[in-house]
């Protein structure tokens, strides 16, 4: 796809630098922690019980 921009001023390096404020953008994104999720503890709990059961039954 080719874009034709007519009568548009090319932004300066300073204008581009000011628009690339990634820290401000990332600070607005809500953070999700997998450790607070009940699905994390459910998967870890089930797998650990399964491994312990298998290890004990092989003794």
C-alpha positions in Angstrom: 0.0 0.0 0.0 1.4 3.4 -1.0 0.4 6.5 1.0 0.5 9.9 -0.7 0.7 12.7 1.8 0.1 16.0 0.2 0.9 19.3 2.0 2.2 17.6 5.2 5.1 19.0 7.0 7.8 16.5 7.8 8.2 16.2 11.6 11.5 17.2 13.1 13.6 14.8 15.1 12.6 16.6 18.3 8.9 16.2 17.5 9.4 12.5 16.9 11.4 12.2 20.1 8.7 13.9 22.2 6.0 11.6 20.8 8.0 8.4 21.7 7.4 8.6 25.4 7.0 4.9 26.0 7.3 5.1 29.8 4.1 7.2 30.0 2.3 4.8 27.8 3.4 1.7 29.7 2.5 3.3 33.1 -1.1 3.6 31.9 -1.4 0.0 31.0 -2.9 -2.1 33.8 -0.5 -4.7 35.2 -1.6 -8.3 35.6 0.3 -10.5 38.0 0.0 -14.2 37.4 0.8 -14.9 41.1 -2.4 -13.3 42.2 -4.6 -15.3 39.9 -6.3 -18.4 41.3 -5.6 -20.2 38.0 -1.9 -20.0 38.8 -2.2 -21.6 42.2 -4.6 -24.2 40.9 -2.2 -25.3 38.1 0.8 -25.3 40.4 -1.1 -27.1 43.2 -2.6 -29.8 41.0 0.8 -30.4 39.2 2.7 -30.6 42.5 0.2 -33.0 44.1 0.3 -35.1 41.0 4.2 -35.3 41.0 4.2 -36.1 44.8 1.7 -38.8 44.2 3.7 -40.4 41.4 6.9 -40.2 43.4 5.3 -41.8 46.5 3.6 -44.6 44.5 7.0 -45.5 42.8 8.7 -46.1 46.2 
